[in-house]
Amino acid sequence: MNTAAVRLWSLQNVFLLWLVKPSVIEVNERRCVIRIPLNWRTRRRDIHAMYLGVLCMGGDVAAGLIAFHLARERKLPFSFVFKDMTASFLKRAEGDVLFTNEDGAVVEDLMRRAIATGERVEATVNVTATVPSKLGDEPVAKFAMTLSIRAKSSS
């Protein structure tokens, strides 16, 4: 999936996500990187940092996009939901934020288990948010999200 595909999907399904204009920097079977710009839509005016809700949306996209990518690439029908989320907000996000998920192997294994069992299965996917322009690789937030996947029947 590329930026245009994510924005079109969000326009049709999650309008608020469309408004924050996420960009896909990288997505493959191992890694996903999403960028959300700090601008008038995504910034708290009083502290000039990204809204907590926007940070959560970035974590959500980075955590789920590998699963969408794998399902689309392999033409396998899956149902995806997040069961829960734990977040740590470590510093103010005072610039464009990169959300990085390097748990592609976890997602791939989850999909294999869903196909093998025919049941809903879940695993934790980790996402790290950084503001490279201000803090380099130092995290501003960390997310641990429980991704729940079920293989849909092909009928």
Phi, psi and omega per residue, in radians:
M1 nan 2.478 3.110
N2 -1.984 -3.125 -3.095
T3 -1.013 -0.794 -3.123
A4 -1.061 -0.728 -3.141
A5 -1.139 -0.732 3.121
V6 -1.139 -0.749 -3.133
R7 -1.179 -0.659 3.084
L8 -1.135 -0.809 3.112
W9 -1.029 -0.776 -3.113
S10 -1.184 -0.602 3.089
L11 -1.062 -0.667 -3.123
Q12 -1.451 -0.460 -2.972
N13 -2.100 -0.652 -3.094
V14 -2.407 1.446 -3.009
F15 -0.998 -0.647 -3.138
L16 -1.077 -0.655 3.073
L17 -1.121 -0.709 3.099
W18 -1.021 -0.678 -3.116
L19 -1.121 -0.522 -3.106
V20 -1.513 -0.114 2.998
K21 0.994 1.048 3.076
P22 -1.187 2.578 3.065
S23 -2.083 2.400 3.079
V24 -1.513 1.998 3.103
I25 -1.505 -0.718 -3.135
E26 -2.731 2.405 2.958
V27 -2.618 2.235 3.045
N28 -2.652 -2.965 -3.056
E29 -1.263 -0.146 -3.106
R30 -1.994 -0.490 -2.931
R31 -2.598 2.569 3.058
C32 -2.414 2.327 3.063
V33 -2.266 2.186 -3.131
I34 -2.092 2.461 3.063
R35 -2.034 2.322 2.995
I36 -2.109 2.171 -3.107
P37 -1.298 2.568 2.983
L38 -1.512 1.995 -3.130
N39 -2.601 -2.974 -3.061
W40 -1.076 -0.437 3.132
R41 -1.437 -0.524 -2.978
T42 -1.856 -0.056 -3.005
R43 -1.910 2.378 2.951
R44 -1.275 2.238 -3.073
R45 -1.175 -0.597 -3.033
D46 -1.293 -0.579 -3.115
I47 -2.036 0.002 3.093
H48 0.956 0.724 3.109
A49 -2.333 2.809 -3.087
M50 -1.146 2.447 3.062
Y51 -1.034 2.514 3.086
L52 -1.011 -0.729 3.130
G53 -1.085 -0.647 3.109
V54 -1.205 -0.697 3.070
L55 -1.031 -0.753 3.117
C56 -1.110 -0.670 3.099
M57 -1.105 -0.722 3.099
G58 -1.089 -0.732 3.083
G59 -1.080 -0.727 3.124
D60 -1.056 -0.838 -3.115
V61 -1.120 -0.821 -3.121
A62 -1.124 -0.613 -3.140
A63 -1.255 -0.602 -3.047
G64 -1.674 -0.347 -2.998
L65 -1.178 -0.539 3.092
I66 -1.102 -0.725 3.124
A67 -1.091 -0.786 3.082
F68 -1.045 -0.770 -3.131
H69 -1.054 -0.849 -3.122
L70 -1.124 -0.754 -3.141
A71 -1.096 -0.744 -3.133
R72 -1.190 -0.773 -3.108
E73 -1.097 -0.682 -3.093
R74 -1.674 0.028 3.118
K75 0.944 0.812 3.129
L76 -1.983 2.256 -3.140
P77 -1.432 2.129 3.121
F78 -2.302 2.677 3.000
S79 -1.907 2.179 -3.099
F80 -2.022 2.382 2.956
V81 -2.569 2.747 3.005
F82 -1.744 2.226 -3.113
K83 -1.427 -0.724 3.108
D84 -2.769 3.011 -3.132
M85 -2.587 2.399 2.975
T86 -2.071 2.328 -3.114
A87 -2.318 2.505 3.010
S88 -2.121 2.124 3.118
F89 -1.790 1.925 -2.915
L90 -1.699 -0.627 -3.120
K91 -2.579 2.876 3.056
R92 -1.205 2.400 3.078
A93 -1.608 1.583 -3.029
E94 -1.794 0.586 3.101
G95 -2.954 -3.092 3.085
D96 -1.027 2.410 -3.050
V97 -1.899 2.326 2.998
L98 -1.770 2.263 3.105
F99 -1.906 2.070 -3.039
T100 -2.065 2.216 3.072
N101 -2.084 2.085 3.115
E102 -2.006 0.459 -3.101
D103 -1.789 0.599 3.121
G104 -1.014 -0.653 3.127
A105 -1.115 -0.620 3.101
V106 -1.133 -0.780 -3.138
V107 -1.139 -0.745 3.137
E108 -1.079 -0.757 3.095
D109 -1.117 -0.690 3.107
L110 -1.064 -0.746 3.131
M111 -1.157 -0.705 3.089
R112 -1.054 -0.773 3.141
R113 -1.146 -0.644 3.119
A114 -1.116 -0.713 3.108
I115 -1.179 -0.775 -3.082
A116 -1.147 -0.696 -3.052
T117 -1.628 -0.442 -3.044
G118 1.276 0.105 -3.115
E119 -1.872 2.901 2.999
R120 -1.295 2.275 3.130
V121 -2.206 2.763 -3.098
E122 -2.496 2.728 3.101
A123 -2.740 2.784 3.132
T124 -1.561 2.291 3.097
V125 -1.998 2.308 -3.094
N126 -1.841 2.416 3.116
V127 -2.282 2.387 3.081
T128 -2.027 2.303 3.107
A129 -1.826 2.306 3.122
T130 -2.313 2.785 3.041
V131 -2.147 1.456 -3.046
P132 -0.957 -0.619 -3.088
S133 -1.166 -0.406 -3.101
K134 -1.965 -0.670 -2.967
L135 -2.206 0.139 -3.124
G136 1.096 -2.265 -3.115
D137 -1.571 0.066 -3.138
E138 -1.222 2.212 -3.101
P139 -1.183 2.466 2.967
V140 -1.752 -0.378 3.098
A141 -2.753 2.669 3.049
K142 -2.322 2.428 -3.116
F143 -2.181 2.408 2.978
A144 -2.153 1.954 -3.038
M145 -2.075 2.307 3.109
T146 -1.502 1.904 3.118
L147 -1.558 2.216 3.141
S148 -1.985 2.181 -3.059
I149 -2.231 2.441 3.014
R150 -2.324 2.327 3.061
A151 -1.311 2.240 3.101
K152 -1.390 2.588 3.086
S153 -1.208 2.593 -3.072
S154 -1.466 0.138 3.132
S155 -1.440 nan nan
